[in-house]
C-alpha cells in the first residue's frame, strides 16, 4: 500500500475518534488543524501529533499530507472539501457532505474531475460485520423480495432543555438536525444494504425545545458534564429534536423510520428490521454483535458475530475471533481500512467499497425532500 500521510481537520469528539481509528489502521498522522492556532497546538499536544497547523493554507501546502479527514461543523465541509481536492489531496469527510444539494452536487462533479483522488463520506455504520452480513443475505436472495423496512435511530444527549451544542443551530449544522445528523446514517445503511433507492417521503418533524438554555462558553459534544453551576442564556431553536418519516422505495417496497435525540436512556441506538418474502432480519447497534433472523415455518435464529460463520465479505471487516466483541470504534477502523485499501490498490476504475460523494449527495437531497415534506405536510419525491 502506498504511503499516505494524513491530516485531521477538527479537534472535537469526532476528530479524536478519527485519530484513534487511523492509528489502529497504521496510517501516519502528520498534523492536525483546529478552529484556531491555539486549538491546533492543544490538540497536537494532547493527541501526540507532530504538527499543529496555523490554518488550512498551511495544511494544504504540506507535501507530507496526501489525504485529509474533515471532522468539522457541517457549514465548513463544502469549502474545505473543495480546497482539499483542488490541492490534490484524498478526502474523507464526515456527514453530511454539504449544507445543501447544490453544494453536494458540485462536490460530486469535482470528485469526477479528479478521478485519481479518493473522495469518501464516513458512513461508518456500514462496516459493522453483521451489517455486511445483512447485505450479503439480501443480495443472494436469502430474504426473498424485500417487502418493507422499519427502524429508528435514537439518542438522549439533548433530552434536557439545558443540553446544548453547535449542532442545534441551523447556521452551523443546517435546517435539519436529528434527521441530518443521525437519520442519514440510517438511510445510508438501509439503501446500501438493500440496494433499494428511496423515491418519496412523507415526514413529520418536531422541535421539543423551542428555546434551549445555553451555558456561556464552549460546550463539547457528548461531554456529559453538568452545566448547573454555569451562567445560562436563552437560545431560540428551530431544528428538530424528533422526526417520523414514511418511505416509498423504487420497486414497491415500503418503510418507516423515526429519529430522536430526546429519548432518555437511548445513548446511541440504531435499529432496523428488514422483512422479506422468505425471512426477516433485525439488528440493533447497541447489541451490534448479534442479528435476529426470523422465519415463518421453522425456528427463528440468532447469529452471533464470528468470522468463521460469516460470509467472506462480512468476515473481512471482523478482525477478532468469535466471542471477542467489536463495536463503534471498530466500524471507523474498518471504514478507513477500506478507504486506504482502495487508494493502495491504485485501480481508479474499481467500485469504491466506502460511501462516495455520490452517496453523500443522495443523503443531502433526501434531507431536503424530508424538510419539504414536513413543511408542505405531503408526500415529496426525492430530488424533485
C-alpha positions in Angstrom: 0.0 0.0 0.0 1.4 3.4 -1.0 2.4 5.7 1.9 -0.3 8.0 2.8 0.3 10.8 5.3 -3.0 12.0 6.9 -4.0 15.4 8.3 -7.0 15.9 10.5 -9.3 18.9 10.5 -11.4 19.2 13.6 -10.4 18.8 17.3 -13.7 17.8 18.8 -15.2 14.4 19.6 -15.2 13.2 16.0 -11.6 14.4 15.4 -10.1 12.3 18.1 -12.2 9.3 17.0 -10.6 9.6 13.6 -7.2 9.9 15.1 -7.6 6.7 17.2 -9.0 4.7 14.2 -6.3 5.8 11.9 -3.6 4.7 14.3 -5.3 1.3 14.5 -5.0 1.2 10.7 -1.3 2.1 11.0 -1.9 5.3 9.0 0.7 8.0 9.8 -0.9 11.2 11.1 1.1 14.2 10.0 -0.7 17.0 11.6 -4.0 18.5 12.9 -5.9 21.7 12.4 -8.3 23.3 14.8 -10.6 26.3 14.8 -7.6 28.4 16.0 -3.9 28.1 16.2 -4.2 27.6 19.9 -6.7 24.7 19.4 -4.4 23.1 16.9 -1.5 23.2 19.4 -3.6 21.9 22.2 -4.9 19.0 20.2 -1.5 18.2 18.8 0.0 18.0 22.3 -2.9 16.0 23.8 -3.0 13.5 20.9 0.7 13.4 20.4 0.6 14.6 16.8 3.8 16.2 15.4 2.4 19.2 13.5 -0.2 21.8 14.6 -1.3 23.8 11.6 -1.9 27.6 11.8 -4.6 27.5 9.1 -5.9 25.5 6.1 -3.5 27.0 3.7 -0.5 25.7 5.7 -2.0 22.2 5.9 -2.7 22.1 2.1 0.9 23.2 1.4 2.3 20.4 3.4 3.8 17.9 0.9 3.8 15.1 3.6 0.0 15.2 3.6 -1.7 13.1 0.9 -5.1 12.7 2.5 -7.3 14.9 4.7 -10.0 13.8 7.2 -12.6 16.5 7.8 -14.4 16.4 11.1 -15.7 20.0 11.5 -19.1 21.6 11.9 -21.2 21.0 8.8 -21.1 24.5 7.4 -17.3 24.1 6.8 -17.5 20.8 4.9 -18.1 22.2 1.4 -15.3 24.8 1.3 -12.8 22.6 3.0 -13.5 19.5 0.8 -13.3 21.6 -2.3 -10.0 23.2 -1.2 -8.5 19.8 -0.4 -9.5 18.2 -3.7 -8.2 21.1 -5.7 -4.9 20.8 -3.7 -4.6 17.2 -4.8 -5.5 15.5 -1.5 -7.7 12.5 -1.0 -10.6 13.4 1.3 -12.6 11.5 3.9 -15.4 13.8 5.1 -17.8 13.4 8.0 -21.5 13.5 7.1 -23.4 15.4 5.8 -21.2 16.1 2.8 -22.5 19.7 2.5 -25.2 22.1 3.7 -27.4 21.7 0.6 -27.8 19.7 -2.6 -26.3 22.4 -4.7 -23.1 22.2 -2.8 -23.0 18.4 -2.6 -23.7 18.2 -6.4 -20.8 20.5 -7.1 -18.6 18.3 -4.9 -19.7 15.2 -6.9 -18.7 16.9 -10.1 -15.4 17.9 -8.6 -14.6 14.4 -7.5 -15.3 13.2 -11.0 -12.8 15.8 -12.3 -10.1 14.3 -10.1 -10.5 10.5 -10.8 -7.3 9.6 -9.1 -8.3 11.1 -5.8 -10.4 9.1 -3.3 -13.4 11.0 -2.1 -15.4 9.4 0.7 -18.1 10.2 3.3 -17.7 8.5 6.6 -20.9 6.4 6.9 -19.1 4.0 9.2 -22.1 2.0 10.3 -21.9 0.2 7.0 -18.8 -1.5 8.4 -20.3 -3.4 11.3 -19.7 -7.1 10.3 -23.4 -8.1 10.8 -24.5 -5.2 8.6 -22.2 -6.5 5.9 -23.7 -10.0 6.5 -27.2 -8.5 6.1 -26.2 -7.0 2.7 -24.9 -10.4 1.6 -28.0 -12.2 2.7 -30.2 -9.7 0.8 -28.1 -9.8 -2.4 -28.0 -13.6 -2.5 -31.8 -13.8 -2.1 -31.9 -15.4 1.3 -34.6 -13.0 2.4 -36.5 -13.2 -0.8 -38.1 -10.0 -2.1 -37.8 -7.1 0.3 -41.4 -6.1 1.4 -40.8 -3.4 4.0 -38.1 -1.8 6.2 -38.7 -0.2 9.5 -36.3 1.2 12.1 -35.1 4.1 14.2 -32.0 6.0 15.4 -32.4 7.3 18.9 -30.2 9.2 21.4 -30.8 11.1 24.7 -27.9 13.7 24.8 -30.3 16.6 24.0 -33.2 15.4 26.2 -32.8 18.2 28.7 -33.6 21.9 28.0 -30.1 22.8 29.3 -28.4 20.4 26.8 -26.7 22.4 24.1 -24.2 22.1 21.3 -23.4 23.8 18.0 -25.4 21.1 16.2 -28.7 22.5 17.4 -28.0 25.8 15.4 -29.3 25.9 11.8 -26.4 28.2 10.8 -23.9 25.7 11.9 -25.4 22.3 11.0 -28.2 23.1 8.6 -32.0 23.4 8.8 -32.4 19.7 9.7 -30.6 18.3 12.8 -31.7 15.0 14.1 -32.5 13.7 10.5 -29.3 15.1 9.1 -27.1 14.1 12.0 -28.2 10.6 12.8 -31.0 9.9 10.3 -28.7 10.0 7.3 -26.7 7.2 8.9 -29.9 5.0 8.9 -30.8 6.0 5.3 -27.3 5.3 4.0 -27.2 2.0 5.8 -30.6 0.8 4.6 -30.0 1.8 1.0 -26.5 0.3 0.9 -27.7 -3.0 2.5 -30.9 -3.4 0.5 -29.8 -2.0 -2.8 -33.1 -0.1 -2.9 -33.5 3.6 -3.6 -35.9 5.9 -1.7 -38.1 7.7 -4.2 -40.6 9.5 -2.0 -41.0 10.6 1.7 -43.8 11.8 4.0 -42.3 13.4 7.1 -43.5 14.9 10.4 -40.9 16.8 12.5 -41.0 18.3 16.0 -38.8 20.7 17.9 -39.3 19.7 21.5 -37.4 22.7 23.0 -38.1 25.9 21.0 -35.8 27.6 23.5 -32.7 25.9 25.0 -30.7 27.2 27.9 -27.1 27.7 26.6 -24.2 27.7 29.0 -22.0 30.7 28.5 -18.8 29.4 26.9 -18.0 26.4 24.7 -19.8 23.1 25.0 -18.3 19.8 23.8 -20.4 17.2 22.0 -21.2 14.3 24.4 -19.3 16.0 27.2 -21.6 14.6 29.9 -20.6 17.5 32.1 -23.1 19.2 34.4 -23.9 22.8 33.5 -25.9 23.6 36.6 -23.3 26.0 38.0 -22.7 27.9 34.8 -24.4 31.0 33.7 -27.2 30.2 31.2 -28.7 32.2 28.4 -31.8 31.5 26.2 -31.2 30.5 22.6 -34.1 30.1 20.1 -34.0 26.7 18.3 -35.7 25.8 15.0 -34.0 22.5 14.2 -35.9 19.3 15.0 -35.4 17.0 18.0 -37.6 14.3 16.6 -38.9 13.1 13.2 -41.1 10.3 11.9 -40.9 9.5 8.1 -42.8 7.2 5.8 -40.8 5.9 2.9 -41.5 4.6 -0.6 -38.8 2.6 -2.3 -38.4 2.2 -6.0 -39.8 -1.2 -6.9 -42.7 -1.1 -4.5 -41.2 -1.7 -1.0 -42.4 0.5 1.8 -40.8 1.7 5.0 -40.8 3.9 8.1 -38.3 5.4 10.5 -38.2 7.7 13.4 -35.2 9.6 14.8 -34.9 11.3 18.2 -32.2 13.0 20.2 -34.5 13.4 23.2 -35.2 9.8 24.2 -33.9 9.2 27.7 -31.9 6.1 28.1 -31.1 5.6 24.5 -27.4 6.6 24.2 -26.8 5.8 20.6 -29.1 3.2 19.2 -29.7 2.4 15.5 -32.2 -0.3 14.8 -33.6 -1.8 11.6 -36.0 -4.7 10.6 -36.0 -5.8 7.0 -38.9 -8.0 6.2 -38.5 -10.2 3.1 -40.9 -12.7 1.5 -38.8 -15.5 3.0 -37.3 -14.2 6.2 -36.8 -11.1 8.3 -33.6 -9.6 9.7 -33.4 -7.4 12.8 -30.3 -5.6 14.2 -29.6 -3.1 17.0 -26.3 -1.2 17.2 -26.4 -1.4 21.0 -26.2 -5.2 20.7 -24.2 -5.0 17.5 -22.6 -8.4 17.7 -25.8 -10.3 17.0 -28.6 -10.3 14.5 -32.0 -11.9 14.7 -33.3 -13.9 11.7 -37.0 -14.6 11.6 -38.8 -17.4 9.8 -42.4 -18.4 9.2 -42.1 -22.2 9.1 -39.0 -23.1 11.1 -37.4 -21.8 14.4 -36.0 -18.3 14.4 -32.3 -17.8 14.6 -29.8 -15.6 16.4 -26.5 -15.2 14.6 -23.6 -14.1 16.8 -20.7 -12.3 15.1 -18.0 -14.9 14.3 -15.7 -14.6 11.3 -15.8 -18.4 10.9 -19.6 -18.3 10.5 -19.9 -15.2 8.3 -19.8 -14.7 4.6 -16.4 -13.7 3.2 -17.4 -10.1 2.7 -18.6 -9.8 6.4 -15.6 -11.7 7.7 -13.3 -9.2 6.0 -14.5 -6.5 8.4 -14.4 -8.7 11.5 -10.9 -8.6 13.0 -11.4 -10.6 16.1 -12.5 -14.2 16.6 -15.9 -15.2 17.8 -16.7 -14.2 21.4 -14.5 -11.1 21.2 -16.9 -8.3 20.6 -16.4 -5.5 18.1 -18.3 -2.2 18.1 -18.4 1.5 17.3 -14.7 2.2 17.3 -14.1 -0.8 15.1 -16.5 0.5 12.5 -14.3 3.6 12.0 -11.2 1.4 11.7 -12.9 -0.8 9.0 -14.2 2.3 7.2 -10.8 3.8 7.0 -9.1 0.4 6.1 -11.5 0.2 3.1 -10.7 3.8 2.1 -6.9 3.4 2.2 -7.1 -0.1 0.8 -8.8 1.4 -2.3 -6.1 4.1 -2.6 -3.4 1.5 -2.2 -4.7 -0.8 -5.0 -4.4 2.1 -7.4 -7.3 0.9 -9.6 -9.4 4.0 -10.1 -11.9 2.2 -12.3 -12.8 -0.2 -9.4 -16.1 0.4 -7.5 -15.1 2.1 -4.1 -16.1 -0.1 -1.1 -16.9 3.0 1.0 -19.6 5.7 0.8 -18.8 8.0 -2.1 -19.6 11.7 -2.7 -22.5 10.5 -4.9 -23.8 8.6 -1.8 -23.3 11.8 0.3 -25.2 13.9 -2.3 -28.1 11.4 -2.3 -28.4 11.8 1.5 -28.4 15.6 1.3 -31.1 15.5 -1.4 -33.1 13.1 0.7 -32.9 15.5 3.7 -34.2 18.4 1.5 -37.2 16.2 0.5 -37.9 15.4 4.1 -37.8 19.0 5.1 -40.1 20.0 2.2 -42.5 17.2 3.1 -42.8 18.4 6.7 -43.3 22.0 5.6 -45.9 21.0 3.0 -47.4 18.2 5.1 -47.5 16.0 2.0 -45.6 13.3 0.1 -42.5 14.6 -1.7 -40.5 12.9 -4.4 -36.8 12.9 -3.6 -34.8 15.2 -5.9 -37.9 17.0 -7.2 
